[in-house]
């Protein structure tokens, strides 16, 4: 059975879901739908998620919400922010595990560019 989380962005005050942003987190894809008059849908495959961060301010902790930041290899949005959502810790852990499983399934290797540039062996001598 496929696991899926659907959360709405909430106001920081009282944690009420009166915004027009919806986050859909599936095992293979993360989708952000936003807008009322102009709808924007942003997708990112799970295997592109490199790191996940959970940020909770004092006000967010009081109202039981949190912000999940996903650092991705996506060209359009290298930093996806799921703002003021309920079950933030559970969703963060799910994204972290699902992204690792997706990378293993696709047999992709997650590497970072450390700025070595065009390095040749002859330059060392």
HELIX and SHEET records of a PDB file:
HELIX    1   1 UNK A   46  UNK A   48  5                                   3    
HELIX    2   2 UNK A   58  UNK A   63  1                                   6    
HELIX    3   3 UNK A   88  UNK A  106  1                                  19    
HELIX    4   4 UNK A  121  UNK A  124  5                                   4    
SHEET    1   A 4 UNK A   4  UNK A   8  0                                        
SHEET    2   A 4 UNK A  21  UNK A  26 -1                                        
SHEET    3   A 4 UNK A  29  UNK A  34 -1                                        
SHEET    4   A 4 UNK A  40  UNK A  45 -1                                        
SHEET    1   B 3 UNK A  49  UNK A  55  0                                        
SHEET    2   B 3 UNK A  65  UNK A  72 -1                                        
SHEET    3   B 3 UNK A  79  UNK A  86 -1                                        
END                                                                             
